[in-house]
Amino acid sequence: MEKIREVANAKGATVAQIAIAWVRARWEGIVPLVGPRKRERLSESLGALNVKLTPDDLSEIAKAGPKNAAAGSRYAEFLMRELDSERKAS
């Protein structure tokens, strides 16, 4: 987390903004969805649109945790079968 905070401080951004900008920088065509509960958090999240991460920034962020540390299913397999978006068309 400290590496991410260092990148955020260097960019004049929050850690949340760096996280959103990282998703945008990594995968073209992916739109990060944010669900702020307060209006000021929405403004903070939208501020990520102004954060441009360089290849060096992305490298520093990659050092923040082990590769694929956040990989895997969102829910347990038995719950995944209950999601409409995960059901196969008949």
N, C-alpha and C positions, 0 to 999 in steps of 0.2 A: 504493500500500500504506500510505503514511503516514496518509492520511485515514481508512482503515479502522482503523488502529491508534489514531488519536485517538478515534474513536467507541467502540472497545473499551475504551480507558482510561476514558472518561467513564462507561461503563456498568459498569465493574468486571468486564469480561468479557475473554475471550481473542479473538484474531482468528478462530480456528476457530469459536468460539461465535457471533460476529457473522456469519460466512459462513452458518452453519446457520440462524440466526434470520432472515437476509435472504431465504433461499429460502422459509422458512415465511411471511414477511410479504408476499412478492411474489405468490405463487401459491396461492390457496386450493385445497385438495384435493391438493396435492403434498406428499409426505412425503420429506424429505431422507434418503437412506440414508448412513449412516456406517459405515466399516469400520476401526475402530481395531484396532491390533495389540497394544496393551497395555491392561490393565484401567484404568489411570489415565486413558488417553485416552478410554475409554468414559464415565467419570464426567465428564470435561471436555465431551464431546459432549452428554451428557444435560443438562448445565448450560445449554445453549442454550435449553431449554424455558422457562427463567426470564427470558430476555432479551426485552424488549419494545422494538421499534424504532418510533420515532415517524416521522411524515412528514419531519421535519427530519433525522433520522438517515438515512433512506433517501435523501434528497437529497444529503447529505454523502457517502454511500457511492457514489452515482452519479457523483460528481465524481472518484472514484478512478481511473477508467479510461475509455477511449473507449466509446461506446455500441456494443453488439454485439461487443465485443472477444472474448468467449468464445462466440460463436455458431458454429454449423456442426455437421457430423456428428462423432460421436465417433471413428469409424474411417473409413478410406478406403472409397470406394464398393464396390470389389471385396470387401472384408471385410464390409461391411454386408450384402451378399447372402448371406453364409454364416451369419448369425445367425438362429436359429429364430424369434425374436420379430419379425424383419423380413420373413420370408417370407410371401408371400400364400397364402391358403388356396386349395386347388385345387378 
